[in-house]
Amino acid sequence: MAEAIPRSGDAPDPRPRDPVGRFLYAWSMLSAIGGSLVLFAICAVSVYSVVGRWLTDEPVLGDVELVQMGCALAVAAFLPWAQMKNAHVIVDFFTHSASPAVRRVLDRIAAIILMVLSFVIAWRSFAGAWEAFETGETTMLLGWPLWWSYTTLGPSFFLLGLTAAYTAWKGTLHSEGGME
């Protein structure tokens, strides 16, 4: 079972040791940091809008649209980091008593499924962006081109697909001192 609990200082370093893994690990960390910055900005916009509504009866125009687009971007940006850290929520009700080898096989199968679905979502995000661009679709209040939000999701899901492929290939063996 994957644990999202921080390890003590004497635990082995769980980071990948090979160049591909180190690159994906760093790219995923940067993606998560970017998602965090977007989330903080969205929180600031929400607070400003609520305070503006309370004090002057003038909220930020399109605050809901901004929150929706920002949260989607932030969540998508966090997913690759969670995959590299083996920190996705796992419900192991049926596999709790299975051997570690069986759980590793199931983790690899799950990573392969995640890889395929992530690449499909990335592809469809870019296809949706192109369609929104061609039709000129915009947000309701701000009038911003809708394709902007689609194009920001595609790279995150592409990175998630790469990290899932990597973890399926190398295995998610953080409990044994890092990637194989």
Buried (B, 14 or more C-beta within 10 A) or exposed (E): EBEEEEEEEEEEEBBBEEEBBEEBBEBBBBBBEBBBEBBEEBEEBBEEBEEBEEEEEEBBEBBBBBBBBBBBBBBBBBBBBBBBBBBBEBEEEEBEEEEEEEBBEBBBEBBBEBBEBBBEBBBBBBEBBEEBBEEEEBBEEEEBBBBBBBBBBBBBBBBBBBBBBBBBBBBBBBBEEBBE
